[in-house]
Amino acid sequence: MIKIKHNGQSLDFSKAEWSGTDNQCSRQLAFEIPWDPYTKGFKNPKIKLGDMVSMYDGKKLLFVGQITNREKQASIGTASYTAMDFMNHLLRSTTTRKFKNMSPELITKSVCSEAGVGVSSLAKTKVNIPLLFAEDQSLYDIIIRAYRKARAHTKKNYLPVMDGKKVSVVVKGADSGAILDQGVDITDASYSDNIENVVNTVKIVNEKGKKVGIIKADKSRKLYGIYQATYTKEEKVDAKKAAKALLEGVTKEASVTAIGRTACVSGKSLTIRDKALGLSGKFYIAGDSHTFDNGIHTMQLDLEWRDTMESVS
């Protein structure tokens, strides 16, 4: 059972929507509650801008956020509120800093302290970044830049998420454990594929811009032509492995409407079984929107699957 609480008290909400994406990772909770400014004895909750609200699935905490917007009407009806989690502080706060010989983990702790946001679990990279300079850049983007540099070593993609009021950085694509079957869990779905993200050639250059190597995905080049990226060689980094990590294949995308599961959130993955549309397999959740209306939980998911490059020369 979903509960929304304010000042320790459960709110009698009529409808709520909990949503997020993997590229703007401040999750949002929008909800409506009954509003009657005229009837004597009717208790209208006194929810102010900046107040904290939390959402639970039974005893499991799903969301903690701050009220950022509210809307009321003079007539009897509903009052609407929007809350954003604390990642919003990192997205909207900027700084100019120079980081020397620090890991992504230490850089994350440092910038979070500027926004007064705590840190929980940070993905361990064992990577030292000699220099990272940020000029009037959001704290969130600095964290992303730091962990992106670690990707050349670890071959993993990372995502900042909120754990209550604290920031965590997790490896993208962790399995949510959800399996959705067409005709059972899925009520509607659409599917497409594209080559908009294809990178099949990576030119390796040194610090002076001189070409020192190249990585090619031959089959992709033959099918689609050349789509090239450039990798600048770094000290103590295997340039070929780092360049290979930049290769991208065909992207398959899907939009699915299904019976809601709170584990299905952006940054995680799930298994789809829909042979009719060719959706069978594990997909990455790029965006999610969960609606709770009269005790019914539905979700709209934007899913993505990218081919990996195997034939490399």
C-alpha positions as a Python dict, from the first residue, in 0.01 Angstrom:
ca = {
    (1, 'M'): (0, 0, 0),
    (2, 'I'): (134, 340, -101),
    (3, 'K'): (144, 611, 166),
    (4, 'I'): (250, 976, 139),
    (5, 'K'): (346, 1139, 468),
    (6, 'H'): (391, 1499, 581),
    (7, 'N'): (509, 1581, 934),
    (8, 'G'): (467, 1213, 1021),
    (9, 'Q'): (100, 1209, 919),
    (10, 'S'): (-40, 1017, 620),
    (11, 'L'): (-205, 1236, 359),
    (12, 'D'): (-539, 1141, 206),
    (13, 'F'): (-422, 1176, -153),
    (14, 'S'): (-657, 1109, -443),
    (15, 'K'): (-390, 1070, -711),
    (16, 'A'): (-9, 1066, -719),
    (17, 'E'): (256, 1041, -987),
    (18, 'W'): (615, 941, -908),
    (19, 'S'): (862, 980, -1193),
    (20, 'G'): (1221, 1019, -1307),
    (21, 'T'): (1466, 975, -1594),
    (22, 'D'): (1825, 857, -1618),
    (23, 'N'): (1959, 1192, -1743),
    (24, 'Q'): (1788, 1431, -1503),
    (25, 'C'): (1803, 1226, -1189),
    (26, 'S'): (1603, 1433, -945),
    (27, 'R'): (1293, 1219, -895),
    (28, 'Q'): (961, 1397, -862),
    (29, 'L'): (642, 1327, -670),
    (30, 'A'): (325, 1511, -774),
    (31, 'F'): (6, 1449, -575),
    (32, 'E'): (-345, 1582, -518),
    (33, 'I'): (-535, 1601, -190),
    (34, 'P'): (-891, 1716, -111),
    (35, 'W'): (-922, 2092, -54),
    (36, 'D'): (-1216, 2273, 108),
    (37, 'P'): (-1153, 2622, 250),
    (38, 'Y'): (-1520, 2681, 341),
    (39, 'T'): (-1658, 2384, 534),
    (40, 'K'): (-1612, 2423, 908),
    (41, 'G'): (-1420, 2136, 1060),
    (42, 'F'): (-1264, 2022, 733),
    (43, 'K'): (-894, 1976, 795),
    (44, 'N'): (-683, 2117, 514),
    (45, 'P'): (-321, 2007, 562),
    (46, 'K'): (-89, 2304, 605),
    (47, 'I'): (180, 2213, 353),
    (48, 'K'): (433, 2490, 291),
    (49, 'L'): (698, 2539, 26),
    (50, 'G'): (1017, 2370, 146),
    (51, 'D'): (830, 2117, 363),
    (52, 'M'): (942, 1757, 352),
    (53, 'V'): (722, 1474, 227),
    (54, 'S'): (798, 1104, 200),
    (55, 'M'): (641, 813, 15),
    (56, 'Y'): (631, 451, 130),
    (57, 'D'): (534, 121, -23),
    (58, 'G'): (425, -52, 296),
    (59, 'K'): (724, 5, 523),
    (60, 'K'): (972, 55, 238),
    (61, 'L'): (1080, 416, 187),
    (62, 'L'): (1064, 506, -184),
    (63, 'F'): (1102, 883, -185),
    (64, 'V'): (1200, 1178, 33),
    (65, 'G'): (1161, 1523, -114),
    (66, 'Q'): (1097, 1890, -65),
    (67, 'I'): (780, 2071, -173),
    (68, 'T'): (881, 2295, -464),
    (69, 'N'): (540, 2388, -607),
    (70, 'R'): (181, 2407, -487),
    (71, 'E'): (-149, 2503, -646),
    (72, 'K'): (-483, 2569, -479),
    (73, 'Q'): (-816, 2690, -609),
    (74, 'A'): (-1073, 2917, -446),
    (75, 'S'): (-1340, 2657, -518),
    (76, 'I'): (-1382, 2328, -336),
    (77, 'G'): (-1184, 2051, -500),
    (78, 'T'): (-822, 1949, -479),
    (79, 'A'): (-489, 2108, -396),
    (80, 'S'): (-189, 1998, -602),
    (81, 'Y'): (169, 1970, -479),
    (82, 'T'): (502, 1881, -638),
    (83, 'A'): (807, 1759, -446),
    (84, 'M'): (1160, 1703, -576),
    (85, 'D'): (1420, 1484, -410),
    (86, 'F'): (1750, 1628, -288),
    (87, 'M'): (1928, 1561, -617),
    (88, 'N'): (1755, 1884, -721),
    (89, 'H'): (2004, 2076, -504),
    (90, 'L'): (2295, 1926, -700),
    (91, 'L'): (2130, 1995, -1035),
    (92, 'R'): (2058, 2360, -956),
    (93, 'S'): (2375, 2450, -764),
    (94, 'T'): (2694, 2543, -949),
    (95, 'T'): (3057, 2588, -854),
    (96, 'T'): (3400, 2664, -996),
    (97, 'R'): (3659, 2422, -864),
    (98, 'K'): (3985, 2251, -949),
    (99, 'F'): (4020, 1891, -833),
    (100, 'K'): (4370, 1738, -825),
    (101, 'N'): (4458, 1371, -774),
    (102, 'M'): (4117, 1273, -644),
    (103, 'S'): (3895, 973, -707),
    (104, 'P'): (3537, 1015, -833),
    (105, 'E'): (3424, 910, -487),
    (106, 'L'): (3618, 1191, -313),
    (107, 'I'): (3505, 1445, -574),
    (108, 'T'): (3144, 1342, -513),
    (109, 'K'): (3178, 1381, -136),
    (110, 'S'): (3339, 1721, -182),
    (111, 'V'): (3073, 1871, -411),
    (112, 'C'): (2786, 1724, -210),
    (113, 'S'): (2919, 1897, 101),
    (114, 'E'): (2889, 2231, -83),
    (115, 'A'): (2513, 2171, -121),
    (116, 'G'): (2469, 2039, 230),
    (117, 'V'): (2365, 1699, 96),
    (118, 'G'): (2485, 1382, 265),
    (119, 'V'): (2650, 1086, 92),
    (120, 'S'): (2551, 723, 128),
    (121, 'S'): (2700, 444, -85),
    (122, 'L'): (2935, 541, -370),
    (123, 'A'): (3040, 297, -641),
    (124, 'K'): (3409, 217, -589),
    (125, 'T'): (3627, 280, -894),
    (126, 'K'): (3989, 268, -762),
    (127, 'V'): (4060, 543, -1017),
    (128, 'N'): (4270, 854, -954),
    (129, 'I'): (4190, 1161, -1164),
    (130, 'P'): (4502, 1380, -1202),
    (131, 'L'): (4306, 1697, -1282),
    (132, 'L'): (3942, 1793, -1327),
    (133, 'F'): (3855, 2161, -1369),
    (134, 'A'): (3495, 2281, -1348),
    (135, 'E'): (3393, 2636, -1433),
    (136, 'D'): (3044, 2745, -1323),
    (137, 'Q'): (2923, 2387, -1362),
    (138, 'S'): (2641, 2213, -1178),
    (139, 'L'): (2746, 1988, -892),
    (140, 'Y'): (2555, 1703, -1055),
    (141, 'D'): (2748, 1742, -1383),
    (142, 'I'): (3079, 1742, -1195),
    (143, 'I'): (2991, 1405, -1041),
    (144, 'I'): (2896, 1273, -1384),
    (145, 'R'): (3223, 1399, -1537),
    (146, 'A'): (3429, 1237, -1263),
    (147, 'Y'): (3263, 899, -1296),
    (148, 'R'): (3275, 920, -1675),
    (149, 'K'): (3653, 939, -1653),
    (150, 'A'): (3648, 623, -1443),
    (151, 'R'): (3452, 444, -1715),
    (152, 'A'): (3766, 415, -1930),
    (153, 'H'): (3917, 196, -1656),
    (154, 'T'): (3616, 8, -1522),
    (155, 'K'): (3406, -25, -1842),
    (156, 'K'): (3100, 53, -1629),
    (157, 'N'): (2841, 330, -1653),
    (158, 'Y'): (2739, 510, -1336),
    (159, 'L'): (2431, 693, -1211),
    (160, 'P'): (2381, 923, -910),
    (161, 'V'): (2059, 842, -723),
    (162, 'M'): (1907, 942, -391),
    (163, 'D'): (1895, 706, -95),
    (164, 'G'): (1649, 895, 123),
    (165, 'K'): (1820, 1231, 184),
    (166, 'K'): (2165, 1107, 83),
    (167, 'V'): (2337, 1068, -254),
    (168, 'S'): (2447, 728, -380),
    (169, 'V'): (2626, 647, -704),
    (170, 'V'): (2532, 310, -852),
    (171, 'V'): (2630, 110, -1158),
    (172, 'K'): (2374, 163, -1433),
    (173, 'G'): (2157, -124, -1542),
    (174, 'A'): (2130, -321, -1219),
    (175, 'D'): (1852, -577, -1253),
    (176, 'S'): (1526, -466, -1092),
    (177, 'G'): (1412, -828, -1080),
    (178, 'A'): (1096, -744, -1274),
    (179, 'I'): (974, -962, -1561),
    (180, 'L'): (690, -823, -1774),
    (181, 'D'): (489, -1053, -2001),
    (182, 'Q'): (272, -934, -2288),
    (183, 'G'): (-93, -1003, -2215),
    (184, 'V'): (-27, -1050, -1844),
    (185, 'D'): (159, -744, -1710),
    (186, 'I'): (183, -528, -2024),
    (187, 'T'): (-130, -343, -2137),
    (188, 'D'): (26, -148, -2424),
    (189, 'A'): (364, -125, -2598),
    (190, 'S'): (536, 37, -2896),
    (191, 'Y'): (876, -45, -3042),
    (192, 'S'): (1140, 115, -3265),
    (193, 'D'): (1507, 81, -3350),
    (194, 'N'): (1757, 334, -3481),
    (195, 'I'): (2124, 403, -3553),
    (196, 'E'): (2125, 753, -3399),
    (197, 'N'): (2381, 655, -3133),
    (198, 'V'): (2603, 437, -3352),
    (199, 'V'): (2978, 487, -3310),
    (200, 'N'): (3176, 236, -3515),
    (201, 'T'): (3513, 409, -3546),
    (202, 'V'): (3724, 562, -3269),
    (203, 'K'): (4036, 759, -3357),
    (204, 'I'): (4299, 761, -3084),
    (205, 'V'): (4506, 1078, -3061),
    (206, 'N'): (4780, 1198, -2828),
    (207, 'E'): (4775, 1521, -2629),
    (208, 'K'): (4896, 1713, -2936),
    (209, 'G'): (4611, 1582, -3149),
    (210, 'K'): (4827, 1346, -3354),
    (211, 'K'): (4663, 1017, -3453),
    (212, 'V'): (4828, 721, -3280),
    (213, 'G'): (4573, 447, -3340),
    (214, 'I'): (4221, 355, -3450),
    (215, 'I'): (3951, 111, -3345),
    (216, 'K'): (3699, -9, -3604),
    (217, 'A'): (3377, -212, -3591),
    (218, 'D'): (3395, -350, -3945),
    (219, 'K'): (3048, -499, -3978),
    (220, 'S'): (2882, -179, -3860),
    (221, 'R'): (3097, 37, -4089),
    (222, 'K'): (2995, -177, -4385),
    (223, 'L'): (2624, -161, -4299),
    (224, 'Y'): (2588, 204, -4195),
    (225, 'G'): (2898, 391, -4304),
    (226, 'I'): (3149, 560, -4075),
    (227, 'Y'): (3040, 722, -3749),
    (228, 'Q'): (3354, 836, -3571),
    (229, 'A'): (3447, 948, -3222),
    (230, 'T'): (3786, 1061, -3092),
    (231, 'Y'): (3967, 945, -2781),
    (232, 'T'): (4261, 1141, -2639),
    (233, 'K'): (4520, 910, -2488),
    (234, 'E'): (4561, 937, -2110),
    (235, 'E'): (4844, 834, -1879),
    (236, 'K'): (4815, 489, -1722),
    (237, 'V'): (4510, 406, -1935),
    (238, 'D'): (4494, 128, -2194),
    (239, 'A'): (4406, 345, -2494),
    (240, 'K'): (4265, 60, -2704),
    (241, 'K'): (4034, -60, -2428),
    (242, 'A'): (3921, 294, -2351),
    (243, 'A'): (3853, 361, -2720),
    (244, 'K'): (3667, 33, -2760),
    (245, 'A'): (3439, 133, -2472),
    (246, 'L'): (3317, 428, -2684),
    (247, 'L'): (3177, 203, -2957),
    (248, 'E'): (2798, 194, -2980),
    (249, 'G'): (2565, -21, -3188),
    (250, 'V'): (2199, -16, -3287),
    (251, 'T'): (1959, 122, -3026),
    (252, 'K'): (1624, -46, -2972),
    (253, 'E'): (1364, 158, -2787),
    (254, 'A'): (1024, 74, -2644),
    (255, 'S'): (747, 247, -2457),
    (256, 'V'): (554, 14, -2228),
    (257, 'T'): (244, 62, -2017),
    (258, 'A'): (209, -206, -1752),
    (259, 'I'): (86, -302, -1409),
    (260, 'G'): (301, -99, -1170),
    (261, 'R'): (602, -225, -981),
    (262, 'T'): (792, 18, -761),
    (263, 'A'): (1124, -159, -835),
    (264, 'C'): (1104, -41, -1198),
    (265, 'V'): (1281, 294, -1186),
    (266, 'S'): (1519, 475, -1420),
    (267, 'G'): (1874, 342, -1421),
    (268, 'K'): (1772, -19, -1360),
    (269, 'S'): (1689, -295, -1604),
    (270, 'L'): (1405, -543, -1648),
    (271, 'T'): (1312, -839, -1864),
    (272, 'I'): (1044, -808, -2130),
    (273, 'R'): (877, -1112, -2289),
    (274, 'D'): (683, -1001, -2596),
    (275, 'K'): (758, -1214, -2900),
    (276, 'A'): (493, -1042, -3113),
    (277, 'L'): (685, -711, -3117),
    (278, 'G'): (1032, -858, -3082),
    (279, 'L'): (1077, -707, -2737),
    (280, 'S'): (1197, -1021, -2564),
    (281, 'G'): (1515, -963, -2365),
    (282, 'K'): (1663, -739, -2097),
    (283, 'F'): (1598, -369, -2138),
    (284, 'Y'): (1738, -62, -1962),
    (285, 'I'): (1486, 179, -1805),
    (286, 'A'): (1560, 529, -1938),
    (287, 'G'): (1248, 693, -1796),
    (288, 'D'): (961, 594, -1568),
    (289, 'S'): (632, 738, -1452),
    (290, 'H'): (426, 560, -1187),
    (291, 'T'): (63, 659, -1128),
    (292, 'F'): (-133, 572, -814),
    (293, 'D'): (-503, 640, -864),
    (294, 'N'): (-783, 500, -647),
    (295, 'G'): (-565, 217, -527),
    (296, 'I'): (-453, 119, -879),
    (297, 'H'): (-82, 135, -968),
    (298, 'T'): (18, 163, -1334),
    (299, 'M'): (349, 260, -1489),
    (300, 'Q'): (475, 402, -1816),
    (301, 'L'): (833, 300, -1897),
    (302, 'D'): (1072, 424, -2165),
    (303, 'L'): (1305, 133, -2238),
    (304, 'E'): (1631, 110, -2427),
    (305, 'W'): (1860, -166, -2545),
    (306, 'R'): (2190, -103, -2719),
    (307, 'D'): (2381, -356, -2922),
    (308, 'T'): (2739, -428, -2820),
    (309, 'M'): (3024, -424, -3069),
    (310, 'E'): (3191, -763, -3110),
    (311, 'S'): (3375, -742, -3441),
    (312, 'V'): (3656, -495, -3375),
    (313, 'S'): (3977, -438, -3569),
}
